[in-house]
């Protein structure tokens, strides 16, 4: 069905161009039947095929074996909570073990260049939410006798760098976007960030780029993630507790384990949400592969779980709620036993969490054994959703192979000419 109308929605982050939302799941599988994965040969570089169980187009976009072998034979997304595409989807970043961050054309997937960046961690590279040429990353290292401890902005087209904030003068050293747990993206206007500084009394702090302000600071004794900003920048999540910018407590979410895999996003109505997997019920949540918590009220809802007809959450579940132009859509990858013979096992999902429109679409198998295969952690799919939610990125060892490559699910709603 063609999309006849395009309109704008007003979110707490600004005005976002959005297509007809229902189109994203049109033609996709939404049942709960077992759809056993078929054994297929690994596709060639840039070769696409149709998933025989789910009817979606899957394309291999890297060719690691041409440039590496052994432990270095891994090319994967940075992480589920970190955007891979820039805001207009014209560019794409993936990461190669032992070599670094690779820049690809966001639509043809052709290699462009290796990025000349030195982030504190491979996962801590964030595309600017509105400028398609710019990304941010923290640097924390020694250069001779000089300590480099700063937030850097980098233009991927000109290779020009600029220091956004030097944290050395603040008495903060060794900082990252995250330390322990999953790193979380910035606010969806690239103004609010959360940092950790484990080398200096394990400080965790909030930062507003527009006026160079450090908001609140927390010191903890144990390893913990950095305060994670909500898309609107008004809330920060830290160890299961929601704070404001100055780190005044707003609400305790009551999670059984605050460190489970999760991603922060928002709904079309502007509500700020945490999407996470829950294996053991806590005070204010329930078991599910995708559980949604409201960051303002603490109220939760199970989107994919036993209470609505899905099995107990498979192992290796990750999710990505970074559809900046389609708020409320979440991509999910699950490994499980890796056989792909039962519901959710070895599957990829696209979930619509918007009120009154909740839907779970099954968009493919990923053919990866994850931690059960020879590449273990590096073979976890680490699904990443595109800004328009029309494509999904993932890694796979293709049935337990010795190498890991990156693949893209191109959904029926994807149109290369309209994706930006």
N, C-alpha and C positions, 0 to 999 in steps of 0.2 A: 504494500500500500504506500503510495507516495505521501510525503509530508507536505500538507497544504499550508500550514500556518507556522510561522516562527514568531516568537514573542519574547518579551523580557520579563524576568522576575527580579524583584528587589529583595536582596538578602541583606543580612547584617554586615556583609563585606562589600556591598556595592551592587551594581547592576550587572547581571550575568546573562549573556545570550544563551537561550536554551531552545532546543528543538522539541518536537512532540514526544513527551516522556514515554508514552505507552509503546512507541515504536521500538524501543531498545530490546524488549522481550518478544516482540512479534516474531513468530516462526520458530522460537526456541522451545526446547523440551522443559516442561514444568511438572511432569508427573513424578511419582516416587517409586517407580518400578526399578527392579534390578536390570541394569544394562551393561552386561559384562564387556570389559575392554577386549578388543581384538588385537592379536599380535600383528604389528605392522613393521615393515623395515623402516629404519631411521631415514627421514626425508633428506634430500640433498640440500645444499646451501641455497637459500632463497626459494626453494621449492615449496609449494603449498599443496595440501591435500584436504579432503573432507573427512572429518571425524565420522566414522561409520555409525556410531550410536547417537550422536547429537547433531549431526548435519552442519556443523560450523566449519569455517575455513581456518586451518592452522598452518602457519608458515615458519620455517626455520630461518633465523636471521643472523646466525653466526657460524663460523667454520673454524673452531678452535684447533682441530687436528692439523690444519695447514701451518700453524705458527707455534704450536706447543705440544708437549707430551708429558706423561707422568703427572706429578702434582700440579703443574702449571696448566694442565688441559682443562681449564674451567673458564667459561664466559657466562656471566649471569647478571640478572638485575642487581642493583645495589641492595635494595631491601623493599619489603612490602609497604613500609611507611614513608618511603622516599620517592617522589615523582621521578619517573624515568623520562617521560616526554616533557618538553617545555610547554608553555601555556598555549601556543597555537599548534602544537603537535608537528612542527616542521623539523624538529631535532629530537634526538633520542640518545640517552647515555646508558651504556652497559659497562660492566667491569670485567677485566680479565686478570686472573690470578698471576702474580709475578710481573705483570706489565702495567696495570693501572686502568684508568677510565677511558673508554672509547666513545667517540662521538660519531653517531650515525645520522644519515638523513632520516627524518621521522616518518617518511612515507614510503620511500623506495628501499630503506634499510641499508643502503650502500654505506660502506665505511668512509668517513671523512678524515679523521685524524685522532691521534692520541692526545688527550688533554694534558696541558702542562700545569698540573695542579698538585699540591701536596697537603691534602686535608689531614686532620688529626686521626681520622678513621675512614675506611673506604666507604662507609654508609653515610657519612656526614657531608653530603654534597647536595645542596637544595637549589633547584631552579627557582628563579624569581617568579612570583605568582602571576605577574602581569607583563613583564618585559621578557620577550622570548630569547633575547641574546645574553641574558645575565644569569649567573648563578652565585651562590654564597657557599663558603666553607670556612671552618675554623682551622687555624694553624697553631700548633703548639710544639715547638722544637727548638733546638739550639743551632745557631749558624755561627760557627767559630765560638767566640766568647759571648756572643749576643743571644739573648733569649727572644725568640719570636713567639708571641702569644697574642693573636689578633683574629678578628673577623675580617675576612677578605672577600671582596667582590671581584668577579672575573667575567670579562666579556669573551664568549667562546668564538666570536667571529674575528675580533681584532687581537685576541690574546693579550689584552691589556688588564692589568690588575690595579685595584685601589684598596687601601686599608680603610675599612668602615669604622673599626673600633680597636684600639690597642688596650688590651685588658691588663697589661703589665703594671701600668700606673695605678690600677685598682687593687694591687696586691693579690691578684688572682692568677694562679699558674696552672698549666697542664689542662686547660679546659676543653670540653667537647660539647656537641649538641646532646650527647647522651653518654652515660657511663653506667653500665648495668641496665638490663632491660632493653626495650626497643627504643631507638631514637625516633622522635616524632617531628613531623614537619612544622614549619613556622605557621603563623596566622596566614590567612588566605589573601592578605594584602602585603605580605613580606615585611611587616613592621614589627611583629612581636616574636621573640625567640626565647627558648629556655636553654640554659647551659649547666654543665657540671664541671667542677674543678677538683678532681680527686686527689691531686698532689698537694693541695693546700687546705688541710683540715676538712676535706670533702665538702666543699661549699657547693650549693646548688642555688641558682639565681635566675631571675627573669630580666629580660632586656628589651627595650623599645628603641628601634633603630632611628626613627624620625627625629627624636630629640636626644639620642645617645644616653638614655637614662637606664640605670640599673634599678629595678623595682624593689623586690624583696630578696632576702638571702636566707637559706636554710643550711644548717650544719648537721650532718648525721654521721653516726659512727660506722654504719655499714654501707656497702656498695649499693647505689640506688640510681634510678634513671633521673635525668634532668626534668625540671618542671616542663610539662608539655602544653603549649598554648592551644586554645581552641581556635577554630577558623576565624572567629570575630575578634580574637585577641583579648577578650575580656575575662577569660577564665584560664586557669592553669591546673593541670592534673599532675599530682606527685604522690606516688605510693598509695594510690587509691583514695586520696583526699583531693577535693577541688578547692582551689584558692583563687583570689583575685590577683591583679598584677603586683600588688605589694605583699603578696603571700599571706593575706588574711583569709582564714578558713571560710568557705562557703557551704560545703556539704561533704560528708563522708559517704562514699558510695557503698560501703559494706560488702566489698568483694571478698570472696574466700581467699583468693590469691591475686594480689594486684599486679603481679609480674607476668601473667599469661599474655600470649600474643594478642595484640590489639591494634586499632587504628582510630584516630580521632577524625570526625567529619561533621557535617551538618546536614539538616534536612532542608527541603525547599522553603519551608516556612521560617527558616532561620534558627531553629532549635539546634543547640550544640550537643553532639552525641559522642559517646565512646562505644565502639563496636569491638567485641572481644569474644574469645572462646572461654568457656567455663566447664571444667571437668568435674569439679566438686562444688556443690551448692554452698554459698555463703549466707550471710545475714540478709542481704538485700538483692540476691540474684539467684538464678536457677541454671541448671545444666543445659548447655547448648553449644553448637558449633559457631553460632552467631547470636550473641546476646547484646542488646542495645541499652545503654544507660544514658539518662539525661544528665548532663553536667551541671544543670542548675538545681534540679529537684532531687536527683538521685533515683528517680523512678526507672524501672527497667521493663524490657519486653524481650521475650525469646522469639527470634525470627526463624532460626533453624535449630531444632532440638527435639528431644523425645516428646515433649508436650504438644508438639504440632506435627507428629508423624514421622520424624526423622530419627535415625539411630543415634546412639551415644556418640559424642564427638570423636572423629578419627584423630590419631596422632598426627603431628606435623601440620596443624591447621594454622594458616596465616590469612590475614585479610588486608585489603587496601581500600580506604574510604576517601581517596584523593581525587574524586571526579569533580574538579573545581567548577566545571561548567554544567554539571548534571548533579546537583546536590541530592543526597539521599541514596545514591547507588553505591554498592559495595561489591568488590570482587573478592572471592575466597578460593584458596587452594588447600587441599587436604591430601595427605599421603596415605594414612591408615596402614593396611597390610601391603599396599603396593600392588596388589593383584588386579584391582579394578573390576572385581566380579560382583560387588554388591553396591547398593545405594550409598553414595558419598565417597566410597573407596577410590582413591586415585583421581578424584574429580576436581573440576573447576566450576565455580558458581558465580552468577551475577544476581545480586539481591537488591530489590527495590524496597527501601525502608520508609518511604514517605507515607504518612497516615492515609488510610483508605485505599492505598494502592499497593500494599505489601504483596510482593511476589518473589518467588525463588526460581531462577532459570538455571538449568544445568547446561553448561556451555562447552564441555569437552573433558576428555581424559588428558592427563599431562605425561603419562608414560615414565614417571620418575620413581625410583625406589627411595629417594631421600636418604635418611640416615641408615637405612637398611642396605644401601648399595655401597660400592667401593669408595665413592667420593663423599659419602656421609653428609655432613652439614652442607657442603658446597653444592650438593644435588637437591637440596630442598627447593621446591618450586618458587617460593617467595613471590607470589603473584603481585602484579602492579597494574592498577587500572589507569586508563588514559583520561585526560581532562574531560573529554566528551563522553566517556564511558562506552565508547564504541569498539575499543580494542583492549585486550588484556595481555600482559607480558608475563612470561614464566620461564624458569630454568628446568632442564630435564637431563637425566643421564640415560634416557631412553631404554628403560628396562634393566638398569643395573650395569650400564656400560662404564668404561674406564674414563670417559670424557663427559663434560657437561656443556651443553650449548643453550642458547636462548631462543625462545619461540614466541610467536604472537598469535593470539586468537583474533581474527578479524570477524566481528559479528555482522549479521545481515544489515544492521543499521549503519555500518561503516561505509562512508563514501570519502575517498581520498580528496576529492575536490571541495567537500563541504566540512571536513573535520576541523578546520581551524575556525 
